[in-house]
Amino acid sequence: MNVGKTLFAQIMEFVPWNSFTRIVQRYRGNAGVRTLSCTEQFRALAFAQLTSAAGSLQGPGLGQDARFPEQHHLLACIDHCRAV
């Protein structure tokens, strides 16, 4: 029986969520988002990094290569961000 917060929940308490939300709003990070907000994406990546044996995000990112044709629009976004 779980009687307390998980370790991940305790770590997430240290994130300055007010600042995070303000930055997301300033740079319109959630513009056009349908399902996975910036906050949820951050939590998912943090969880993946904390639970990976190597301690890097290379492992979770490898699964994205299989869906590359579906995500070709990300390259256009990256190119646009570099140009700015």
All heavy atoms as an XYZ file, in Angstrom:
653
protein
N       0.840     -1.177      0.000
C       0.000      0.000      0.000
C       0.887      1.242      0.000
O       1.776      1.404      0.827
C      -0.891     -0.020      1.230
C      -1.807      1.136      1.330
S      -2.875      0.903      2.753
C      -3.932      2.256      2.532
N       0.629      2.126     -0.948
C       1.393      3.358     -1.072
C       0.876      4.373     -0.058
O      -0.305      4.711     -0.055
C       1.272      3.896     -2.485
C       2.176      5.077     -2.736
O       2.973      5.450     -1.869
N       2.068      5.662     -3.891
N       1.766      4.880      0.786
C       1.355      5.837      1.810
C       1.931      7.236      1.582
O       1.593      8.163      2.307
C       1.743      5.346      3.226
C       0.955      4.108      3.572
C       3.235      5.085      3.322
N       2.799      7.382      0.589
C       3.411      8.676      0.347
C       3.547      8.965     -1.127
O       3.070      8.227     -1.974
N       4.213     10.064     -1.419
C       4.431     10.453     -2.801
C       5.557      9.614     -3.400
O       6.497      9.224     -2.706
C       4.815     11.925     -2.881
C       3.708     12.860     -2.507
C       4.148     14.289     -2.693
C       3.043     15.243     -2.333
N       3.449     16.635     -2.512
N       5.471      9.412     -4.697
C       6.544      8.693     -5.380
C       7.778      9.584     -5.440
O       7.696     10.808     -5.262
C       6.130      8.312     -6.812
O       5.907      9.516     -7.555
C       4.890      7.437     -6.815
N       8.911      8.984     -5.710
C      10.156      9.735     -5.828
C      10.060     10.742     -6.967
O      10.496     11.890     -6.840
C      11.335      8.779     -6.058
C      12.696      9.425     -6.227
C      13.078     10.186     -4.967
C      13.734      8.380     -6.554
N       9.457     10.325     -8.077
C       9.306     11.229     -9.215
C       8.451     12.446     -8.845
O       8.783     13.579     -9.205
C       8.693     10.490    -10.403
C       8.560     11.341    -11.619
C       9.671     11.739    -12.333
C       7.310     11.755    -12.048
C       9.551     12.537    -13.457
C       7.172     12.548    -13.165
C       8.292     12.934    -13.873
N       7.367     12.231     -8.114
C       6.513     13.343     -7.688
C       7.276     14.288     -6.769
O       7.108     15.518     -6.848
C       5.270     12.807     -6.991
N       8.124     13.743     -5.920
C       8.913     14.584     -5.024
C       9.929     15.407     -5.801
O      10.157     16.580     -5.493
C       9.617     13.716     -3.988
C       8.663     13.047     -3.015
C       9.378     12.083     -2.092
O      10.580     12.177     -1.877
N       8.629     11.143     -1.536
N      10.530     14.819     -6.820
C      11.497     15.554     -7.643
C      10.799     16.654     -8.430
O      11.319     17.765     -8.561
C      12.251     14.582     -8.574
C      13.162     13.683     -7.743
C      13.050     15.332     -9.630
C      13.814     12.568     -8.519
N       9.613     16.363     -8.950
C       8.875     17.353     -9.734
C       8.455     18.555     -8.898
O       8.198     19.631     -9.439
C       7.643     16.718    -10.386
C       7.958     15.794    -11.539
S       8.646     16.655    -12.972
C      10.361     16.184    -12.894
N       8.407     18.421     -7.588
C       8.083     19.555     -6.727
C       9.170     20.624     -6.760
O       8.911     21.782     -6.452
C       7.862     19.091     -5.287
C       6.584     18.320     -5.093
C       6.400     17.857     -3.657
O       7.313     18.048     -2.825
O       5.329     17.286     -3.376
N      10.385     20.248     -7.155
C      11.485     21.210     -7.211
C      11.483     22.046     -8.486
O      12.209     23.021     -8.589
C      12.833     20.489     -7.078
C      13.095     19.994     -5.692
C      12.939     18.660     -5.385
C      13.473     20.864     -4.690
C      13.169     18.191     -4.112
C      13.710     20.414     -3.411
C      13.546     19.075     -3.122
N      10.690     21.657     -9.462
C      10.622     22.410    -10.716
C       9.837     23.693    -10.471
O       8.738     23.656     -9.912
C       9.943     21.564    -11.817
C       9.781     22.373    -13.093
C      10.729     20.292    -12.077
N      10.390     24.828    -10.884
C       9.668     26.096    -10.709
C       8.547     26.213    -11.753
O       8.720     26.795    -12.824
C      10.748     27.158    -10.912
C      11.751     26.493    -11.798
C      11.717     25.039    -11.444
N       7.374     25.640    -11.447
C       6.294     25.540    -12.431
C       5.758     26.912    -12.845
O       5.321     27.074    -13.989
C       5.173     24.648    -11.910
C       5.621     23.228    -11.812
C       5.797     22.508    -10.675
C       5.981     22.357    -12.892
N       6.234     21.232    -10.987
C       6.359     21.121    -12.340
C       6.030     22.500    -14.268
C       6.781     20.047    -13.121
C       6.443     21.435    -15.042
C       6.811     20.222    -14.467
N       5.773     27.887    -11.972
C       5.306     29.222    -12.363
C       6.205     29.803    -13.441
O       5.717     30.362    -14.428
C       5.254     30.160    -11.158
C       4.147     29.789    -10.203
O       3.155     29.187    -10.595
N       4.320     30.144     -8.945
N       7.506     29.680    -13.267
C       8.452     30.166    -14.276
C       8.321     29.364    -15.569
O       8.360     29.920    -16.669
C       9.888     30.056    -13.765
O      10.060     30.856    -12.635
N       8.164     28.055    -15.435
C       8.014     27.192    -16.602
C       6.781     27.605    -17.412
O       6.848     27.768    -18.632
C       7.894     25.733    -16.157
C       7.873     24.746    -17.283
C       9.053     24.249    -17.794
C       6.679     24.312    -17.820
C       9.038     23.336    -18.832
C       6.649     23.402    -18.853
C       7.836     22.906    -19.362
N       5.672     27.818    -16.728
C       4.433     28.219    -17.393
C       4.582     29.580    -18.055
O       4.122     29.788    -19.184
C       3.273     28.244    -16.382
O       3.164     26.961    -15.781
C       1.967     28.623    -17.052
N       5.236     30.503    -17.380
C       5.446     31.837    -17.941
C       6.291     31.775    -19.210
O       5.990     32.436    -20.211
C       6.118     32.746    -16.900
C       6.199     34.188    -17.313
C       6.756     35.080    -16.220
N       8.116     34.703    -15.856
C       8.477     34.210    -14.662
N       7.585     34.059    -13.710
N       9.726     33.890    -14.407
N       7.332     30.944    -19.217
C       8.186     30.807    -20.400
C       7.419     30.163    -21.547
O       7.525     30.580    -22.704
C       9.451     30.006    -20.049
C      10.336     30.830    -19.114
C      10.220     29.603    -21.302
C      11.460     30.050    -18.475
N       6.631     29.133    -21.236
C       5.827     28.475    -22.272
C       4.855     29.466    -22.890
O       4.676     29.503    -24.112
C       5.078     27.248    -21.693
C       4.046     26.729    -22.669
C       6.061     26.145    -21.337
N       4.237     30.308    -22.070
C       3.299     31.306    -22.585
C       4.020     32.369    -23.402
O       3.527     32.795    -24.449
C       2.532     31.953    -21.443
C       1.535     31.022    -20.793
C       0.886     31.623    -19.562
O       1.308     32.672    -19.070
N      -0.130     30.935    -19.049
N       5.185     32.798    -22.944
C       5.932     33.836    -23.649
C       6.320     33.388    -25.053
O       6.220     34.137    -26.013
C       7.201     34.203    -22.878
C       8.021     35.281    -23.594
C       9.357     35.561    -22.929
N       9.200     35.847    -21.520
C      10.147     35.656    -20.600
N      11.312     35.161    -20.963
N       9.925     35.941    -19.341
N       6.774     32.150    -25.177
C       7.221     31.644    -26.469
C       6.162     30.807    -27.178
O       6.455     30.139    -28.155
C       8.510     30.837    -26.291
C       9.645     31.714    -25.841
C      10.076     31.699    -24.514
C      10.271     32.589    -26.716
C      11.106     32.508    -24.076
C      11.295     33.412    -26.303
C      11.711     33.359    -24.985
O      12.727     34.173    -24.565
N       4.930     30.873    -26.683
C       3.787     30.167    -27.272
C       4.111     28.698    -27.542
O       3.899     28.179    -28.630
C       3.324     30.868    -28.546
C       2.837     32.279    -28.284
C       2.389     32.958    -29.494
N       3.466     32.923    -30.492
C       3.359     33.412    -31.706
N       2.247     33.972    -32.082
N       4.366     33.354    -32.535
N       4.623     28.033    -26.535
C       5.014     26.635    -26.662
C       3.849     25.690    -26.867
O       4.004     24.635    -27.478
N       2.674     26.056    -26.404
C       1.507     25.194    -26.547
C       0.619     25.593    -27.718
O      -0.487     25.070    -27.853
C       0.682     25.188    -25.258
C       1.363     24.400    -24.165
O       2.076     23.441    -24.424
N       1.146     24.812    -22.932
N       1.089     26.492    -28.571
C       0.283     26.914    -29.717
C       0.114     25.742    -30.674
O       1.088     25.129    -31.116
C       0.946     28.087    -30.429
N      -1.110     25.398    -30.953
C      -1.394     24.313    -31.885
C      -1.278     22.922    -31.295
O      -1.403     21.938    -32.012
N      -1.058     22.836    -30.005
C      -0.913     21.535    -29.351
C      -2.289     20.915    -29.171
O      -3.219     21.568    -28.720
C      -0.202     21.676    -27.991
C      -0.226     20.384    -27.220
C       1.214     22.148    -28.192
N      -2.407     19.638    -29.527
C      -3.691     18.965    -29.381
C      -3.720     18.029    -28.177
O      -4.713     17.949    -27.480
C      -4.005     18.159    -30.634
C      -4.232     19.025    -31.840
C      -4.611     18.189    -33.024
N      -4.712     19.024    -34.208
C      -4.946     18.561    -35.395
N      -5.103     17.274    -35.586
N      -5.024     19.379    -36.417
N      -2.650     17.287    -27.953
C      -2.720     16.266    -26.907
C      -1.653     16.397    -25.835
O      -1.952     16.222    -24.667
C      -2.607     14.858    -27.518
O      -1.392     14.778    -28.273
C      -3.781     14.563    -28.431
N      -0.420     16.694    -26.185
C       0.676     16.659    -25.224
C       1.227     18.065    -25.009
O       1.986     18.577    -25.829
C       1.774     15.717    -25.716
C       2.836     15.316    -24.709
C       2.214     14.510    -23.579
C       3.923     14.503    -25.381
N       0.866     18.672    -23.897
C       1.325     20.031    -23.612
C       2.811     20.016    -23.276
O       3.410     18.973    -23.052
C       0.537     20.610    -22.443
O       0.857     19.913    -21.247
N       3.396     21.203    -23.240
C       4.817     21.316    -22.907
C       5.106     20.760    -21.517
O       6.124     20.113    -21.297
C       5.267     22.767    -22.985
S       5.357     23.410    -24.656
N       4.206     21.009    -20.583
C       4.390     20.506    -19.225
C       4.400     18.992    -19.200
O       5.272     18.375    -18.583
C       3.276     21.042    -18.310
O       3.290     22.470    -18.362
C       3.463     20.585    -16.888
N       3.446     18.385    -19.894
C       3.389     16.920    -19.911
C       4.577     16.325    -20.659
O       5.101     15.277    -20.285
C       2.070     16.445    -20.525
C       0.867     16.793    -19.673
C       0.976     16.233    -18.260
O       1.368     15.070    -18.082
O       0.678     16.982    -17.313
N       5.007     16.988    -21.732
C       6.178     16.505    -22.458
C       7.427     16.591    -21.582
O       8.252     15.686    -21.569
C       6.377     17.304    -23.733
C       7.510     16.771    -24.588
C       7.621     17.484    -25.906
O       6.946     18.479    -26.152
N       8.479     16.989    -26.760
N       7.566     17.686    -20.837
C       8.702     17.815    -19.925
C       8.691     16.705    -18.883
O       9.719     16.091    -18.605
C       8.674     19.189    -19.240
C       9.723     19.333    -18.180
C      11.037     19.580    -18.533
C       9.403     19.194    -16.845
C      12.014     19.693    -17.559
C      10.372     19.310    -15.865
C      11.678     19.569    -16.227
N       7.515     16.445    -18.320
C       7.418     15.386    -17.313
C       7.765     14.024    -17.905
O       8.441     13.217    -17.265
C       6.023     15.361    -16.713
C       5.756     16.522    -15.797
C       4.371     16.468    -15.221
N       4.179     17.582    -14.307
C       3.023     18.112    -14.028
N       1.922     17.640    -14.567
N       2.934     19.114    -13.196
N       7.298     13.756    -19.122
C       7.590     12.474    -19.767
C       9.083     12.318    -20.033
O       9.664     11.254    -19.776
C       6.805     12.346    -21.066
N       9.726     13.381    -20.531
C      11.161     13.303    -20.795
C      11.969     13.203    -19.506
O      12.971     12.487    -19.443
C      11.612     14.515    -21.614
C      11.156     14.518    -23.064
C      11.518     15.838    -23.740
C      11.753     13.361    -23.821
N      11.546     13.918    -18.478
C      12.236     13.829    -17.186
C      12.108     12.422    -16.610
O      13.078     11.855    -16.104
C      11.671     14.854    -16.208
N      10.915     11.840    -16.713
C      10.711     10.478    -16.222
C      11.568      9.496    -17.010
O      12.199      8.608    -16.435
C       9.234     10.090    -16.321
C       8.941      8.743    -15.743
C       8.827      8.570    -14.379
C       8.789      7.636    -16.568
C       8.569      7.323    -13.840
C       8.520      6.393    -16.044
C       8.413      6.232    -14.673
N      11.622      9.668    -18.323
C      12.438      8.778    -19.157
C      13.911      8.888    -18.798
O      14.619      7.877    -18.727
C      12.229      9.106    -20.627
N      14.363     10.096    -18.556
C      15.765     10.288    -18.209
C      16.083      9.713    -16.827
O      17.113      9.098    -16.615
C      16.143     11.762    -18.259
C      17.635     11.989    -18.114
C      18.037     13.402    -18.450
O      17.180     14.281    -18.550
N      19.313     13.636    -18.628
N      15.176      9.902    -15.887
C      15.410      9.397    -14.536
C      15.359      7.882    -14.456
O      15.994      7.271    -13.604
C      14.388      9.992    -13.563
C      14.575     11.470    -13.268
C      13.380     12.001    -12.493
C      15.861     11.724    -12.506
N      14.588      7.251    -15.326
C      14.441      5.797    -15.271
C      15.364      5.056    -16.218
O      15.419      3.836    -16.166
C      12.994      5.377    -15.572
O      12.632      5.858    -16.869
C      12.054      5.915    -14.518
N      16.076      5.773    -17.096
C      16.971      5.075    -18.027
C      18.251      4.674    -17.311
O      18.740      5.354    -16.410
C      17.289      5.958    -19.227
O      18.111      7.037    -18.834
N      18.790      3.541    -17.708
C      20.005      3.027    -17.074
C      21.213      3.887    -17.419
O      22.090      4.097    -16.597
C      20.242      1.583    -17.513
N      21.272      4.386    -18.642
C      22.422      5.179    -19.071
C      22.329      6.619    -18.601
O      23.331      7.319    -18.565
C      22.539      5.142    -20.595
N      21.148      7.075    -18.275
C      20.984      8.437    -17.801
C      20.949      9.481    -18.899
O      21.169     10.647    -18.664
N      20.672      9.068    -20.125
C      20.599     10.024    -21.217
C      19.258      9.886    -21.917
O      18.513      8.944    -21.687
C      21.724      9.791    -22.219
O      21.489      8.609    -22.942
N      18.972     10.821    -22.806
C      17.716     10.777    -23.546
C      17.890     10.124    -24.911
O      16.979     10.128    -25.715
C      17.155     12.189    -23.714
C      16.626     12.810    -22.431
C      16.184     14.238    -22.692
C      15.489     11.999    -21.878
N      19.062      9.587    -25.173
C      19.282      8.963    -26.477
C      18.373      7.758    -26.661
O      17.791      7.572    -27.719
C      20.736      8.538    -26.621
C      21.035      7.945    -27.995
C      22.490      7.598    -28.153
O      23.274      7.751    -27.213
N      22.871      7.138    -29.316
N      18.202      6.943    -25.630
C      17.356      5.761    -25.729
C      15.912      6.085    -26.046
O      15.362      5.584    -27.021
N      15.253      6.967    -25.265
C      13.862      7.299    -25.575
C      13.707      7.960    -26.932
O      12.701      7.802    -27.592
C      13.467      8.263    -24.461
C      14.405      7.979    -23.353
C      15.683      7.517    -23.986
N      14.721      8.688    -27.384
C      14.629      9.358    -28.674
C      14.754      8.428    -29.852
O      14.322      8.741    -30.954
N      15.340      7.263    -29.652
C      15.526      6.345    -30.764
C      14.202      5.851    -31.322
O      14.105      5.560    -32.504
C      16.390      5.153    -30.333
C      17.844      5.484    -30.027
C      18.567      4.239    -29.535
C      18.546      6.056    -31.236
N      13.190      5.755    -30.501
C      11.892      5.307    -30.973
C      11.244      6.280    -31.940
O      10.359      5.911    -32.706
N      11.687      7.526    -31.941
C      11.120      8.513    -32.841
C      11.529      8.264    -34.286
O      10.826      8.679    -35.204
C      11.564      9.929    -32.418
C      11.115     10.313    -31.039
C       9.611     10.415    -30.939
O       8.949     10.821    -31.867
N       9.064     10.029    -29.808
N      12.668      7.605    -34.511
C      13.130      7.363    -35.868
C      12.155      6.500    -36.653
O      12.034      6.652    -37.866
C      14.510      6.704    -35.854
C      15.582      7.650    -35.315
O      15.358      8.873    -35.369
O      16.617      7.157    -34.857
N      11.463      5.612    -35.994
C      10.527      4.732    -36.680
C       9.344      5.510    -37.239
O       8.746      5.105    -38.229
C      10.037      3.649    -35.729
N       9.011      6.629    -36.642
C       7.868      7.422    -37.093
C       8.310      8.666    -37.854
O       7.557      9.612    -37.995
C       7.018      7.829    -35.903
C       6.419      6.659    -35.172
C       5.471      7.114    -34.108
N       5.956      8.301    -33.412
C       5.561      8.663    -32.222
N       4.693      7.948    -31.580
N       6.028      9.759    -31.653
N       9.515      8.676    -38.369
C      10.043      9.871    -39.022
C       9.155     10.383    -40.153
O       8.929     11.587    -40.249
C      11.465      9.637    -39.536
C      12.025     10.828    -40.243
C      12.422     11.942    -39.525
C      12.110     10.857    -41.619
C      12.914     13.049    -40.173
C      12.602     11.955    -42.272
C      13.011     13.061    -41.551
N       8.635      9.511    -41.024
C       7.786     10.059    -42.096
C       6.585     10.841    -41.575
O       6.151     11.807    -42.202
C       7.321      8.814    -42.858
C       8.386      7.807    -42.591
C       8.854      8.090    -41.183
N       6.062     10.462    -40.422
C       4.927     11.171    -39.850
C       5.341     12.502    -39.240
O       4.518     13.381    -39.065
C       4.270     10.321    -38.769
C       3.727      9.005    -39.260
C       3.273      8.127    -38.112
O       3.294      8.586    -36.954
O       2.922      6.976    -38.372
N       6.619     12.641    -38.915
C       7.073     13.821    -38.189
C       8.007     14.702    -39.011
O       8.821     15.426    -38.470
C       7.765     13.386    -36.903
C       6.840     12.645    -35.977
C       7.563     12.152    -34.744
O       8.780     12.156    -34.696
N       6.815     11.713    -33.760
N       7.887     14.643    -40.326
C       8.769     15.439    -41.166
C       8.588     16.934    -40.930
O       9.485     17.719    -41.187
C       8.533     15.104    -42.641
C       7.180     15.516    -43.130
N       6.059     14.764    -42.886
C       6.784     16.619    -43.816
C       5.016     15.378    -43.420
N       5.404     16.493    -43.977
N       7.421     17.338    -40.411
C       7.185     18.754    -40.152
C       8.080     19.288    -39.044
O       8.314     20.486    -38.953
C       5.712     18.984    -39.803
C       5.291     18.316    -38.544
N       4.959     16.987    -38.489
C       5.167     18.792    -37.278
C       4.635     16.679    -37.247
N       4.757     17.739    -36.496
N       8.612     18.410    -38.200
C       9.502     18.859    -37.132
C      10.787     19.453    -37.704
O      11.334     20.401    -37.148
C       9.838     17.707    -36.187
C       8.687     17.191    -35.336
C       9.139     15.991    -34.514
C       8.180     18.285    -34.428
N      11.266     18.897    -38.810
C      12.482     19.440    -39.424
C      12.257     20.873    -39.912
O      13.127     21.715    -39.767
C      12.928     18.554    -40.590
C      13.470     17.190    -40.189
C      13.819     16.388    -41.425
C      14.687     17.346    -39.292
N      11.090     21.128    -40.461
C      10.784     22.485    -40.906
C      10.761     23.440    -39.718
O      11.249     24.566    -39.798
C       9.456     22.510    -41.645
N      10.226     22.985    -38.613
C      10.169     23.806    -37.400
C      11.577     24.087    -36.873
O      11.899     25.204    -36.509
C       9.332     23.113    -36.335
S       9.217     24.035    -34.792
N      12.418     23.062    -36.878
C      13.797     23.226    -36.396
C      14.548     24.202    -37.297
O      15.260     25.085    -36.826
C      14.506     21.857    -36.317
C      13.883     21.020    -35.208
C      16.009     22.039    -36.105
C      14.344     19.590    -35.191
N      14.390     24.057    -38.610
C      15.050     24.976    -39.539
C      14.579     26.399    -39.331
O      15.366     27.340    -39.373
C      14.804     24.540    -40.980
C      15.540     23.253    -41.320
O      16.524     22.929    -40.631
O      15.121     22.600    -42.298
N      13.287     26.585    -39.088
C      12.739     27.918    -38.854
C      13.325     28.516    -37.570
O      13.698     29.688    -37.540
C      11.218     27.862    -38.752
C      10.615     29.176    -38.369
N      10.562     30.246    -39.231
C      10.049     29.585    -37.197
C       9.995     31.255    -38.604
N       9.678     30.892    -37.378
N      13.421     27.710    -36.515
C      13.953     28.198    -35.240
C      15.423     28.579    -35.369
O      15.865     29.532    -34.746
C      13.779     27.141    -34.154
S      12.063     26.876    -33.698
N      16.170     27.851    -36.168
C      17.587     28.177    -36.363
C      17.743     29.474    -37.133
O      18.697     30.211    -36.946
C      18.292     27.043    -37.090
C      18.514     25.842    -36.241
C      19.247     24.768    -36.989
N      19.388     23.583    -36.164
C      19.703     22.398    -36.623
N      19.924     22.219    -37.910
N      19.820     21.365    -35.811
N      16.820     29.730    -38.060
C      16.904     30.918    -38.890
C      16.576     32.180    -38.105
O      17.018     33.273    -38.455
C      15.961     30.797    -40.089
N      15.830     32.037    -37.027
C      15.399     33.210    -36.254
C      16.460     33.694    -35.331
O      17.381     33.329    -34.949
C      14.128     32.874    -35.430
C      13.794     34.016    -34.495
C      13.009     32.604    -36.373
